[in-house]
Amino acid sequence: MTKIFKQLGRHWAACLAVVALLIVQAYCDLSLPDYTSNIVDTGIQQGGIESPVPDTVRSATLQALELLMSEDDAALADEAYSDPDADGVRTLKPDADTAALENAFTTPDVVLYMAAAKNAATAAGTTDTVAPTAYDLDAVATQLAAASQAPGAREMLQSQLTDGLAQLDETVADSLSSQAMLLVALEYDAQGIAHDVQMSYLLRTGGQMLALTLLMVAVAVAVGFIASRVSAAIGRDLRRDVFRTVVGYSNAEIEKFSTASLITRTTNDIQQVQFVCVILLRMVAYAPILGIGGIMHVASGNTGLEWIIFVAVAALLALIAVLMNVAMPKFKQMQVLVDRLNLVSREILTGIMPIRAFSREAFEEKRFDRANTDLMKTQLFTNRTMVAMMPFMTLIMNGTSLLIVWFGGKAMDLGSMQVGEMIAFITYTMQIVMSFLMLSMVAVMLPRAGVAADRIDEVIKTPSTIHDPAAPKALPADGTHGVVAFHDVSFRYPGSDEDALEHISFTARPGETTAIIGSTGCGKSTLLNLIPRFYDVTEGSVTIDGVDVRDMTQAQLHDELGYVPQKGVLFSGTITSNLKFGGDHITDADAEQAAEIAQATEFISAKPEGFDSPIAQGGSNVSGGQKQRLSIARAIAKHPQIYLFDDSFSALDYKTDVALRRALKAKTDNATVIIVAQRISTVLHANQILVLDEGRLVGKGTHAQLMESCPAYQEIARSQLSQKELNLQKEGE
């Protein structure tokens, strides 16, 4: 996990921008339930009336309300409204003190409404509650106006009102105060503007909700855009870092990880990290903001139902803990199985021809099926775990909603909660639960991404055993160039108990050909690989012009070398691009001359596009001999000082081999040539032949010298050449 957050830390500015945008998104998301509650409670149930203080009121109604107020409150109310218009309607002044007016109007509103309701019930001849009309309101206002003319009537009315309110308990008083807006609605109905007031409120509140929703959508799009760019940049950087690291690896590190595993880490593992970075920015950062905001809104509501949230959260945490303990080991195992599947697939696809030749298709299909089935079983287990989580999550969410409706209904029955408040509470609770659900989903994904990040980090942090020196030395500016010398060299492969090469010493000079021959597995290619530092010697040293190859930069060393591997490797592109692979300094003329020396001109000319003919991946559209000749031409075109041929003539027929070596001899007259070969005919005319046997140098000299002094060489020669060719006629007679 720390490695993933470290990658995100490289893009801290973008991450801070995402957090800021998520706070805005959470604010919008958390505000919408309040607006929904207001629409239900105020817009629908209260007719869009937000305050017990009417915005417009008829003079008769205001006079009736003032009779129910204290003298100070009545004076404040009369001052807050403008003079009556032609219809006798007075309008609330913009600078009126609404907070003080609400305290003054609340109780008179309730009392006047109840009086109107009582008048309606009396007119209907019933004791049941009857909704009053404008007629009932006007009748009560007229009665109060007439009663107020009697001496001391106002003081008596105020005294009776105070005594009546004092006898009410707090619950009943709160219930009555919620009816204050009913009088305002009745007054608006009398004015004929009730519908307009309600629609104005609904449109205004709905417009605000729409604006918040559009803002939330814009912010979500911006967050997704930034998160995608950040995750894509992280994936790009990781691929670049892994590739740079792997390119600098020696063969030892490549063999340690295996090619299949490195491909998996560069593709699948980085995709896992990239995906989880998007999730972290879009969900993990948003979930706590949303959850904390939801808890704060619920706590400020004072509904008494907060305990339901704690029960739901505790159930979610318990479920997540169980799932994590069950699924996490399988997620770690999954990446290993992906590696295994890639390894088997790569082996089968690259070895398809020998598989067919030996009729092993059925066996390889079973081997692939085993690797595929193992991965499938693990994926099924983790997927089933995730699938099993969803019904439990749904049960918790629906159970939470049921508890809220049950206990919220009781609260509504007692008058301590309104319908809109319960809707908002349910919404906030679902937001809190969803925030924990998002965290749980991420918690399941993180283990696999964490494993992937560890595997990527392992590649990046594994140092190459081959590295440039801190203070590199330069080759001599004057004198002979290209002298390769082995000084008592021994080499042991990493993890091996025995030396692959023991105490090898020789010198290869410019203008001469040094050949290395021996039985299979005796260390010929290993010896050659020590020169370009594919491996470093265990003991002794390899020098070029007296400078240890370990004291040179790899770029400087490789500039001196023209290397042809045992297995010809071509890259997708054209013949020209492959021949110019050695550097931009190679011209078309150099490429054509190199192709001619390598005896490749004939088959290149036969192609319709000539040197511009395409080369498929790995050179699969050319034969083995053609691939080998192009590999040789690639090294020649570079004009190196030292040529290294690792059994590079094995795929050539005898005639082509002879012609190529003759042309090569003329081209490399001033260069050092080191050839690893299996055939005596290839090394017959070498200036110096090294004979290896089980990693030891058992012979050194020309062909004639070795035929006299080296039994191992004699055995190889007799197995490949006739007695006439060996000039042994006299001995055979």
N, C-alpha and C positions, 0 to 999 in steps of 0.2 A: 504493500500500500504506500509506504513512504516513497518508493521509487516512482509511483504514478503521480503523487503529489509533487514530487521534485520536478517532473516533466511539466506539470501545470505551472509550477513556480517560475519557469523560464518565460512564461507569458503572463506575468502578474498584472500588467496593465489591463489586458483584455479580460482577465478573470475578475478584477475589481469592477470593470465596466459591467460585466455580466451580473455580479452581485448587486450593484446599484440598480440595474434594470429589473432584477428579480424582486427587489424591495418594492419598486413601483408596481410591478405585476401583482405582488402579494397584497399591496394596499388596495388595488382595484378589485382583486378577487375577494378580499375580506369586506369590502364596502358594499358589494352587491347584495348580500343577505339583508343588511340593514335597510337598503332601498326596497327590497321585496317586502320586508316587514312593514315598512311605512306605507307601501301601496295597499297592502291588505288591511292594516289597522286604521290608517289615516285616510287613504284614498278611497277605500271601499266602505269600511264600517263607519267612518266618521264623515263621509261625504267630502273629503279633501280639506277638512278643517283642522288646522294644526294648533290653534290657540283658543282659549275661552274668551279672548278679546276679539269681537267681530271687527273686520276691516271696514264694514259699513253697517250702520244701524239706524232705524227709524227713531225719531225723537220720542215717540210714546214709549217704545221699548226701553230706550236709554233712561227715561224718567222713572220707569218702573224698577229698573235695576238699581238706580241711584237711591231709591227709597229703601232698598235692602242693604245699602252700604252705610258705613259710617260717614259723617260729614266730611272728613278729610278725603276719604276714598271717593266720595261723590264729587267733590270739587276737582280732584285729580282726573276723574273720568270725564267730567264736563269740559275740562281744559284740553283733554287729549283729542277731542273731535272738533271738526270744522263746523261752521254754521250750517243749518239745514238748507238743502236745495229746494227747488220748486215742489218736489214730491215729499219733502219733509225728511229726507235721508241725510244723515251726517257721516262724514268720512274720517277715518283715523289719520291723524297727522303723521308725516314721515318721521318727525323727531320725537315722537311719543315714547315714554319710558315703558316699554312693553313688559318688563319683568315686574315692575310695581303694579301695573294694570292687571296682570294675570292674578296676582294675589287679591286684588280688589274685586275682580269679576267672578272668580271661580265659585264662591259660595252663592252669591246672588243668582248666577246662571242656573245652578242646580235647583235652588228654591223656586225660581220663577218657572222652570221647566216642570217641576213636580206639581206646582199649582195649576199649570196649564193641563197636565195629564189628569189631575183630579177633576178639573172642570170638564174635560172630555168624557171621563167615566161617568160623571153625574148626568151629563147630557144624554149619555147612552143608556142610563138606568142600570148600571152594573158596578160591581165592586172590583172587577178585574182591571188590570193595567191596560189602558187604551192609549195609543199613540196620539198626541195632541196635534192640532192643525193650527194654521195661522189665525183662524177665527178664535180658537181657544186662547191663544197667546194675547190677541187683542182684547178679549173679554177680561182676562186677568189683569192686564195692564190698566184697563178702564176702571176695574174695581179698586185696584191699588191707588190710582189717582184720586178716585172719589173718597176712599177711606183716609187718605193723607190730609184731607181738608179739615178733619176734626182736630180740636186742640190736643196736643200730646200724642197723637196717633203714631207719629214717626218714632218717638222714643219708645213707646210700648211695643211697636213692631220689632225694633232692634233688640229689645230685652227678651222677647219671646224667641227670636231667632238665635240669640246667644245661648239661652238656656237649652234649647232643643239640640243644638250642635254639641253642647257639652255632655249630653247624655249618651251620645253615640260613641261606640268603641272605635278603635283605630281601623279595623278591617272594614266596617260599614262606612266610615268616613272616606277611606280610600276608594271604596266602590262608588260612593256618591260623587266624589270628585271626578271620576272617569266619565260621568254623565254631563259634565259642564259644557262639553262641545255640542251636546244635543240641542241646547237652547240656541246656540249660534246657528246650527243647521236649520232650526225652526224659523229663526229670524230671516235667514237667507231665502228660505222657501216663501216666506211672506213677501219678500222683496222680488221674488221671481228670478233669482240669480243662483239658486242652489246647484243647478246642473252645470252652469258655467264655472262656478267655483270648483266643483269636483273635477271636471274635465281639465281645467287649467292646472290643477295640482297633479293629476295623473300624467298629463303631457309633459309638464315640467320635470317631474320625478323620472318618468320613463325616458325622457331625453337625456337626463343626467346618467341614467343607467346605460343607455346606448353609448354615450360618450366614453364612459369608463370601460365599457366592453371593447370599443374600438381601440382605445388606448392600450388595453390589456393585450389585444390581438397584435397591435403594432410592436409592443414590447416583446411579446413571445416570439414574433418573427425575428426581431433584432437579436434576441438571445440565441435563437436557433442558428442564425447566420454567424454570429461571433463564435459560438461553441463549435460549429462545424469547421470554421476556419482554424480555430485553435487546435482541434483534434487532428485535422488534416496536416497542420504544420508539425504537430508532435509525431505523427506517423512518418512524415517526410524526413524529419530530423533523425528519428530512430533508424529508419532504413538507411539513411546516409551514413550514420555512425557505425551501424553494423557492417555495411558494405566496406567502408574504409578500413575498419578493423580486420575484417576477413581477408581483404585484399593484401593486407600486410602480414597475414599469418604465414608461418612456415608450414611445411607438410605435416609437422608434428601436431600443430593445433587443428589443422583440417581433419586429420585422422582421429584426434581426440573427440571432436564433436560429431563427425560424420557429415557428409554433404547433405544427406536427407534432413538431418536435424537442423542444419544451418538454413536450409530452404524453409523449413517449417517456422523457424524463429523469425526469419525475415518477412514472411507472409502472414501466416495464421496468427502467430503470437502478437505481432505488431497490430494486426487488425483488432485483436481482442483489446489491447491497450487503447487503441484509437477509439473504439466503440465505447468503452467504459469512461473515457475522458468526456465524451459528449454527454453521457448519462450523469456524470458527476456535476458538470456545469449546469445542466438543465433540470436535474431532479434533486440531487443530493443537496445542492446549495439552496434550492427552492423549498424543499420539504421542511426544514427547521424554521425558516422564516414564516411559512404558511402555518405550521403547527403552533409556534409560539404566538403568532398573531391571533389565531383562532382561540387559543386558551385565554389570552388577554380579553378578547371580546366576550367570551363566555363568562369569565370571572366578573367582569364589570356589569353583567346583566342581572346578577343577584336573583337567579331563578330557583336556586335550591336544588338543581339537577346536575350540578358539577360532578357528583360522585359517579354518575353514569359514564362520563368520559374516562375517569381513572380506571374503572372496571374494564372498559373496552381497550384502553392502552395496555393495561397489565396482561390481558388475554392475548393481544397482538405480540407483545414482547416474549411471552412464554412460547407462542407458536414459532416465532422467528428463531428463538434459541434452539428449539428441537430440530427445526429444519436445517439450521446451520451445522449442527453436530452430525446430522445424517448425511448431508450433501457435500460438505466441504472436502472430505477425503476423496470422493469420487471426481470432483472437479480437478484436483491435483493429478489424479491418475489419468484423466482424459488427455492431457497434453502429451504424456508419454506414449499413449496409444496412438495419437495422431502421428507422432514421430515414427512409430513402428509401421503404421500403414503407409506413410510416405516412403519409407525405406524399402518395403516389400514392393510397392508399385514401381519405384525407380529401378530396382533390380530386374523386375520382370520385363518392363518396357525396354530397357537397354539391352537385355539379353534375350530378346524374343526369338532371334534366329537360332542360337544353340538350343533353346527350349524346344523349338519345333523340330530341329534336327534330331534331338534325342527323345522326341515324343513325350515330353514332360509337361504338356499342357494341363493335363488333369491334376498332376501333383501341384503345379504352381497355382492352379485355380483354388485348390484346397488350402494352400498356404495363404493366399490372399484372402480367402473366405474366413480363415481363422482370425487374421488381423482385423478384418472388416467387422466380423461378428463381435469380437471383444470390444471394439470401439462402439458398436451399436448398442450392446448391452449396457455399457457405462452411460451412454447418452440417454438410453431409455430410462435408466434409473434416475438420472438427474431430471429429465423431463417429467417423469411421473411425480417426482418430489415437488417440482414446481406446479404441476397440474393439481396435485393434492392440496397444495397451499391455497389455491383460489376458492374452493368450496368453504374451507374454514374461514377465510377472510370474509367471504360473502355472508356466512352465518354470523360472524361477529358484527358486521355492519348492519345487517337486518335486525339482529337481536338488539343492537344499540338503538336503532330507530324505534323498535317496538317498546322498549323501556321509556324512551322519551315521550312517545305518544301516550302511553299508559299514565305515567306520572304527570306529564304535561296536561293531559285532559283533566286530571284531578285538580291541578293548579288553576286551570281555566274555570272549572266549576266553582272554585273558591273565590274567583275574581282576582287572583294574584298574577295571572298571565293572560295575554291575548293570543289570538290565533297567529298573527304575524310574528310575535315573539317566539312562539313554538316553532314556526317554520324556520325562522332565522337560527334558532338554537340547533335544530336538526341539521341545517346546512353547515353551521360552524363545526358541529360534532363530526359530520362526514368529512369536512376538510381536515380536521385533526387526525381522524382515522386514516384518511387517504395519504396524509403526509408520512405517517408511520408505515403505511403500505408501500409507498415509494421507497422509503429507506430499506424496508425488508427486501424488496425486489433487487435493489442495488446490492444489499448485503449478500444476496445469493450469487450475483454476478461477480462481485469483487474477488472472491477466492480464485476463480479461474484467471481473471485478469492479473491478479497478484502473482500467480504462478508464471504467467506469460511474461510479466515484467521482470521477474527474477531470472528467467531463462534468457531474456534479451540482455539484461544487465551482466549476466555471466559471460556472454560473448564479448560485450564491449569492454569489460574489465579484465578479461583474460589477456595478459600481455604476450606478445609474440616473443618467442625465444630468439628470433632474428631481428635485430634492431640496429639502427645506425649509431656509430660511436659519438660521444659528446664532442670530441675534438678530432674530426676525420683528417686523414693524411692524404696528400695528393700524390699522384704518380710522378715519377721523375720527368722533368721537362725535356731532358736530353737523353741520348743513349738508345739502346735497343728497347722496343716496346713489344709486349706480348709474351714475356718469359714467365711461364707458369711452373711453380716449384712446389712439391710436397715435401715437407720436412718431418719425418718420423710421425706420420699421421695415423691416428687410431680413431675409430668412430664406433659409437654404440647407440642404437635406436632408443628413444625414451621408453622406459619400462622394461627394457631387455636386460637379460643377465649376462649376455656374451657380446663381445665386440664383433661388429659386422666387418670391420677393417682393422688390421693390426700392423703397425709400424711400416707404413708405406712411404717410400722416399723415391722421388724421380724429378726430372726437370724436362719440360717441353719447351722448345725454343722456336722462335719465328723462322719461317721458311722450311720447317720440318713437320712431318706428320707423325704423331704419336698414337699408336693403336693400343687398345686394351682388349684382351681376349681371355676367355676362360669358360668354364662350364656354367650352366644355368644356376643362378643363385649364389655365385661366388663373390658378388659385390661390385661388378663392373659399373652398373648405373649409379650405385650408391657413391662410388668414388667420383664419378663425373658430377653428381649433384652437389658435391662439396665445393666445387669451384664457383658456381653462381650463388652459393649460400642458401640453397634450398634447405640444407641442414648445416649446422656448424660442427667443426671437428670436436671430438672429445679430448684428444691429446694432440700435440704437435701443431703445425700451422700450414696453411696454404697461402702462398704469396704470388703476386703478379708484379714483376719488375722489382722484386725485393720488398714490396709493401704487403703486409698481411691483409687478406681480404676482409677481415673483421675490423680493420682500421680504416676502411673506405666506406663511403656512403653506398647504399645499394644502387642508387641511380648511377653513380659514377662507375661502379663495378659492372653493372649490366650494359652500360654504354660500350664497354670494351668487348662484350661477348655477342656471338651469334649462336643461339641455342636451337637445336632441332631435337624435339623430344622423341622418345621411343615410339609413342603412339601419336601419329600426326593429328594435330588439332587445328581445325579451321573455324572461322567465325562467320556468322551470317552476314551477308553483304555481297560483294563482287570479288572476282579474282584479283582485280587491281587493289581493292581495299585490303585484301589479305596480304598481298605482296608488299604493300606500303605500311604494314602494321608496325614496322620498326621505327617509324618517326616521320615527321613532316618533311624532313630533308631529302627523302627518297623521291626521285623524279620518275616520270613515266619511262624514260630511257633506262634508268637503273632497274626498274621492275622488269622491263622486257629483256634486258641483258641477263638478269638473274634467272628468269624463266628459261632462257636459252641454255644457260649453263646447266640448269637442273633438268634438262631434257623434257621440259613441259610445254615448249612452244608448239609442238606438233598437235597435241590434243586440245590446246587452247585455240589454235587457229581453226580447228575443225568445228568449233562451236559457232553458231550464227552470230553471237554478240561478242566473240573474241574475249579480250581482257575484261569487258564489261559484263560477262556472263555471271548470273547470280550464283551465289554459294548458299546452300541451305544450312540450317543450324547444325553445327558439328560436321559440316562437309558431307552430309548424307547423300548428296546428289553427285558425288564423284567417287571413283573406285579407290581402293586402298593405295595402289601404286601412284595414282594421280594425286591423292591427298599428301602422300609422302614427298613427292617431287615439289609440290607447292610449298610445303613446310620448309624444304631445303632452300627453295628459291627465296622464301621470305627472309631466311637468315643471310643469304648471300647479298640480297638487295640492301641490307643495312651497312655493308662494308665494315664489318667488325675487325678488330685486331686479333681476336681469338675465336676460332670456330669449335663448337662442341656438338658432335654428332653422336646421339645415343641410339646405336643400332638403327640408324636412319635409312639404311639401304636394304633392309630385309625384305621389303615388299616389291623390290625391283627385279626384273629379269636380268640374266647375266649380261646380255648385250647392252641394255640401258645402264646397268651398274658400271660397266667398263667405260662407256662413253661419258657418263656423268663424272666419274672420278678423274678421267683424263682432262675434261674441261675445268673441273674444280681445281685440279693441280695448277693449271696455268693461272687461274684467278687468285689463288691463295698462296702464291709464291713467297710473299713477304709476311704472311700471317702464320700464327700458330694454329695447327689443326690437331684436335684430339678426337679420335674415333673409337667408339665402343662397337664391337662387331662380334658376330657369331661365326661368320664365314672366313676361312683362311684367305680366300681369294680377295676379300676386301682389304685385308691388312698386309698382303704379301709384299708389297713394295714400300711399306712404311719405313721411315728412318729409325723408328724406335718402337718395339713391340713390348708391352707389359703383359705378363702372364699371371693371372690371379687364380688362386685355388683356396677356397674356403676363407676368403678375406685376407690372405697373405700373398705377398709378391714373391712368386717362386721363379720368375725368369724375366730378364730384361735384355734386349738386344735386337739385332736385325733378324730377319727370317733365317738366314744362313747360320748365324751364331746360335740361335735357339734350337735349330735342328741338330746341332752338335752337342749342346750343353743342357737342354731342358727337356726331361722326359715328359712332363705334362704337355708341353707344346707339341712334342713329337706325336703323342697320342692323338691330339686334336687334328694335327696335319694328316696323319695316316688315315683317320676316319673320314676325311673329306677329299683328299687328293690321291690321284693314282701314283704308282711308283715312278712312272715316267716324269710326271709333273714334279715329284719330289727328288728327281735325279738320283734314284736309289737302284738303278738297273744292275750296277756291279754287285751291290750287296745281295740282290735277289738271285744272282747267278750261282 
